[in-house]
Amino acid sequence: MTRLVTFELTSADRAADSPASFLETILPQNRCFERRETAEFAVSENAPFPALLIENRQSKAGFEACLNWNFERGGYA
């Protein structure tokens, strides 16, 4: 069964790179994690943060493994 996963990205650093640039860089790297069917993101036209990441996954475990991998390597802070 496919599960819809939503993940909101925010930044405490107002000078941080845009979430669109960050997600365009990191999403291809995250394809290695099992059972991700699709990944899309949306940002507001008026403000760069928050950004919303939307994925279709076959398992919650696959999303959690991907999330943990990103935290461990400093992808998300």
Secondary structure as the mmCIF struct_conf table of DSSP 4:
data_model
#
loop_
_struct_conf.conf_type_id
_struct_conf.id
_struct_conf.beg_label_comp_id
_struct_conf.beg_label_asym_id
_struct_conf.beg_label_seq_id
_struct_conf.end_label_comp_id
_struct_conf.end_label_asym_id
_struct_conf.end_label_seq_id
STRN STRN1 ARG A 3 LEU A 9
BEND BEND1 ALA A 12 ALA A 12
TURN_TY1_P TURN_TY1_P1 ARG A 14 ALA A 15
BEND BEND2 ALA A 16 ALA A 16
HELX_LH_PP_P HELX_LH_PP_P1 ASP A 17 SER A 18
HELX_RH_AL_P HELX_RH_AL_P1 PRO A 19 GLN A 29
HELX_RH_3T_P HELX_RH_3T_P1 ASN A 30 CYS A 32
BEND BEND3 PHE A 33 PHE A 33
TURN_TY1_P TURN_TY1_P2 GLU A 34 ARG A 35
STRN STRN2 ARG A 36 VAL A 43
BEND BEND4 GLU A 45 ASN A 46
BEND BEND5 PRO A 48 PRO A 48
BEND BEND6 PRO A 50 PRO A 50
STRN STRN3 ALA A 51 ARG A 57
BEND BEND7 GLN A 58 GLN A 58
HELX_RH_AL_P HELX_RH_AL_P2 LYS A 60 GLU A 72
TURN_TY1_P TURN_TY1_P3 ARG A 73 GLY A 74
BEND BEND8 GLY A 75 GLY A 75
#
